[in-house]
Amino acid sequence: MWPYPKIVAHRGGGTLAPENTVAGLRAGLAYGFHAVEFDVMLSRDGIGMVMHDPDFGRTVAGQGSVAQTDAAALAAMDAGQWFGDAFRGEPVPFFTQFIDYCKEHRIWMNVEIKPAPGHDAATGRWVAQTTRAAFADELRAGDTARVPLLSSFSMEALAAARDAAPEVPRGCLFDTLPHNWAEVARELGAVAIHTNHKHLSAAQTAAIKAAGFGLFCYTVNTPVRANEILAWGVDGFCTDRIDLIGPDFGQARSS
């Protein structure tokens, strides 16, 4: 059984706000979303920051990289101006800031562990330990639906997360499903498979569900495709188009 929300806002506010920012979380809330997907990467001083790209130049101006910059300097950067003047000065958030905001507003989190090159194990370990500490009460109570789901394309990061905090649930991220997806997921103690909907078939969906895993897709931006994969049995997906696909999309189908 999938205990998590079905429709998740991609990187906060999808196309309506700068990705991986508190402004993005506010945009998602404004459209009724209480579920978010976002990325966490370690700074030079080993602190989790909410960013997708390892190098500067797209969402923050300038040259340099996350892994070579301390957290305080990252937090002082402008992560909103690239999206529009209305978001000028929007800072790069700490992971702990996102946790606090999401807990306050009861937003469920799919946390993608996004290690900079060469920092896989350290990032997986830090994210898992930080999540476990922040959700100790929920874990103790067995309140699965409120505990974040960690995911990553890095199997090394997921293995480190498993070893550091085995009780925090994990999902294996694949662009295209490898032939040994089930073996990899079981070895990592994963509860779910996360994959690109563009490369997913109905037969693969059935196989994943038959193997006992949850199935989550990224990034579904049309209602037609959303309806199709939900009909196959996909449990949930993230979307950039939170203006087209609302948090209750497909509810009639599942009820």
N, C-alpha and C positions, 0 to 999 in steps of 0.2 A: 504494500500500500504506500502511496505517495503522500506524506503528511504535510507537504509544503504547498505554497500557493502555486496555481497553475500558470498565471501570466505575470511576468517579471519585467520591470523597467530596466532596460540595458544601460549600464553605466550611469544610472541615476535618473536622468530625464530624457533619455533617447535623443531625438533630434531637436528638442525644445530648450535645451540648456547645455552649457559646457559639460563635457563628460567628467565623471569622477570628481565632482565638486558637491558641496553642500547645497549650492544653488540647484544642482541636478536633483538632489533628494527632494528639495522643496517643490520643484516642477512635477516630479512624480506624485507627490502627495496631492498637489492641486488637481491632478487627474484621477485621484482615488487609489493610487497604487500604494500598497503596504508591503511591497516586495521589490528588492533591488539586486542587481548584479553589478559588481565593480571589481577593480584590480588592486592588488597590494604588492609593492616592491620595496626592498630594503634600501635605505639611505647608506651613505658611507659609514655612519656611526651606528648602523645596525638597527634602525627604527623603521617600522612599516609605514609607508606613505601610499596614499591612494593615487596611483598613476599607472597608465598603461604602457607608455613608451619608455624604453630604457634611456633613450637619448633626447635631449632638448631639441626644439625647433618646430614642433607641431602644436602642442597644447601649451607649452611655455616657450618664451622667446629665448634666443641665444644659442650658444654652443656649450656642450658639456653633457654630463650624464647623471642619472639618479645615483648610481652606485659610487660615483666619485664626488658626491655633494652631501654635506651634513643635513640632517633633518631640519634644523632651524633655518638654514638658507633656502631649502626647498619650500618650506612653509611661507617664506616671504615672497615667493615668486607669484607672478600673475598667471593664473590658470584659466582666466575667463575672457580676457581681451580678444583672443583669437576668434572667439565665437561671436562677439558683438560688444559694442561700447557699453551696453546696459550691464554687462557682466565684468567690466573693467575692475581689477583689484580683487577678484575672487581668488582666494589662496588655494594652494595645494594642501589638501587635508592630511592630517595624521589618521592612521587607521583607527586609533583610539577615539578620535573625534567622531568618526563615522559610527563607531559602535555606540557611543553615547547618544548621538542624534537618533539613530535607528531604534535603540531601546526606548528612548523617551517617546517616540512616535509609533512604536510597535510596528516597525518595518522589518520584515524578514530579510536576511542577507544571504545571497550566494556570493561567497568570497573567492574570486579567482586568485590563486597564488601565482604571481607573475614575476618569477625571478629574473633579474638581470643576468646576462651570460656569466656562468661560473659561480653563481650564488644560489643554486637550486636547493641544496640541503639546508643551508642557513635560513633561507626564506621560508621554506616549508615548516621548519622547526619553530621559527619565531611566530609565524601566523597561527599555527596550531596552539602553541602555548598561550599566546595572548588571548585567543578565542576561548580556550578552556577557562582561563582565569576570569574573563568577563562574564561567562555564562555558567559559572560554577553552580549557582542555585538551580538553574533550569536543567542542567545535566544531572544534578543530584535528584531532582524531582522527576526525571524521565520525561520532561516536557519537550519532546523531540521537535514539535512543530515550531518552537521558538528558537531553537539552536541553529546557528548558521550552518550551511553546507559548504564545505571547502571543495574547490575543484582546481585542476591544473592540467596543462598540456605536459608538464614535466613530471614524469613518473618518479624521478629522483626526489623531487620536492614532496610528492605525495607520500613516498616511503618515509621520508623524514618526519612528515606530519603524523603519519600513523605511529611511528615509534615514539614521538614526543607526547602525543595526546590521542591515544587510540580511541577514546570515547567521543571525540569530535568527528561527525560523519564526513565522508569524503566521496567525491565523484571524479571519475576519470574522464578527462577531456580529450577528444579525438576530432581532428578535422574530417578524416575519412576513417571508418572503422578498420582496424587491422584484423587479420585472420584470427589472431589470438586474443581478441578483446576480452573475452570472458576469463581466460586464464590470468591476464594482467590484472583485471579488476578484482578477482578473488584473492590474488596474492597481496594486493594493496588493501584488502578489507573494505573495498568501496561499496557503497549502497546504491550508486547510480552511475549510468553512462551519460555523458554530455557530448553532443556531437553537432556538426554542421548539418542543418536540415537539408541543404542543397544536395548532399551526398547520401541521404538516408532513403531507404526503400521501405515499403510496407512489410516485406519479408524480414528485413533486418529488425524492424520494430517488433515484430512478433517473436523473433528469436531472443531479443534482449528481455522482453517481458517474460517469456517462458523460462528464462534463466534466473528470474527472480530479482532483476535490477530495476530501479527506477530509470526513466528515460527523459532527458531534458535536452532541448534543442536551442541553438543560437543561429542567427538572429532573424526572427520571422517578422516580416514587415508588411505582409498583405493578408487581409482576412481570408481570401480564398485558400492560400497555402496553410494558414493557421487551422482552418476547418478541416483541410485534408489530413494533416498529420495528427490532429486530435482524433479524427475518425479511425486512424490506424491504431491508436492506443498510446500515443506519446503523452506523457504525464504533464509536461510543462514546457514553457519556452520563454525566452526573453525577446523583447521587441524594442526597436528604436521608435516605432510609430505609436507612441502611447496616446496620440490624438485619434488614431484609427482603431486600435485594438485595446479596449479597456480592460480593467482588472477582472471584470465579470464575464469576459468573452468566453463563449463555450459552456457557460454554466448550465444552460438548459440541457445540453448534451450529457453532462456528467450527473445530473440530478435524476 
